[in-house]
Amino acid sequence: MNQISKNTREQAMLGDFSKAMDDAIMDSSEAHNNQMMQLLSDPKKAQNFSKLVFDLLAHNDFSN
């Protein structure tokens, strides 16, 4: 965040920002795999997750 607040996009890309993005992408993959395994192995969790996603989609305006 320090790079973002004090530099232009081009300057931040020369620093550690790209590595931080790579790390975040890799971390998100692990988190998604964990979530996937939890939802596929527990029907009740999967049902609750489906309800949550439905409610989020039903209450947001995606027309823009």
C-alpha positions as CSV (number, residue, x, y, z in Angstrom):
1,M,0.0,0.0,0.0
2,N,3.0,2.3,0.6
3,Q,4.1,1.9,-3.0
4,I,0.6,2.7,-4.2
5,S,0.1,5.8,-2.1
6,K,3.4,7.3,-3.0
7,N,4.1,6.3,-6.6
8,T,2.6,6.3,-10.0
9,R,1.5,3.0,-11.5
10,E,4.6,2.8,-13.6
11,Q,6.9,3.4,-10.6
12,A,5.1,0.9,-8.4
13,M,5.4,-1.8,-11.2
14,L,9.2,-1.3,-10.9
15,G,9.2,-2.1,-7.2
16,D,7.8,-5.1,-5.3
17,F,4.2,-4.6,-6.4
18,S,4.4,-7.3,-9.2
19,K,5.8,-9.8,-6.7
20,A,3.2,-9.0,-4.2
21,M,0.5,-9.6,-6.8
22,D,2.0,-13.0,-7.7
23,D,2.1,-13.9,-4.0
24,A,-1.5,-12.8,-3.6
25,I,-2.6,-14.9,-6.6
26,M,-0.8,-18.0,-5.3
27,D,-2.3,-17.5,-1.8
28,S,-5.8,-17.1,-3.3
29,S,-5.4,-20.4,-5.2
30,E,-4.7,-22.2,-1.9
31,A,-7.6,-20.5,-0.2
32,H,-10.0,-21.4,-3.1
33,N,-8.8,-25.0,-3.1
34,N,-9.4,-25.2,0.6
35,Q,-12.9,-23.7,0.3
36,M,-13.7,-26.0,-2.6
37,M,-12.8,-29.1,-0.6
38,Q,-14.8,-27.9,2.4
39,L,-17.9,-27.3,0.3
40,L,-17.7,-30.5,-1.7
41,S,-17.2,-32.6,1.4
42,D,-19.9,-31.0,3.5
43,P,-23.4,-30.7,1.9
44,K,-24.7,-28.5,4.7
45,K,-21.8,-26.0,4.1
46,A,-22.4,-26.1,0.4
47,Q,-26.1,-25.4,0.8
48,N,-25.4,-22.5,3.1
49,F,-22.8,-21.1,0.7
50,S,-25.3,-21.4,-2.2
51,K,-27.9,-19.5,-0.2
52,L,-25.4,-16.8,0.6
53,V,-24.4,-16.4,-3.1
54,F,-28.0,-16.3,-4.2
55,D,-28.8,-13.6,-1.6
56,L,-25.8,-11.5,-2.7
57,L,-26.7,-11.8,-6.4
58,A,-30.4,-11.2,-5.7
59,H,-29.7,-8.0,-3.7
60,N,-27.1,-6.4,-6.1
61,D,-27.7,-4.3,-9.2
62,F,-25.5,-5.8,-11.9
63,S,-27.2,-3.7,-14.7
64,N,-24.3,-1.3,-15.0
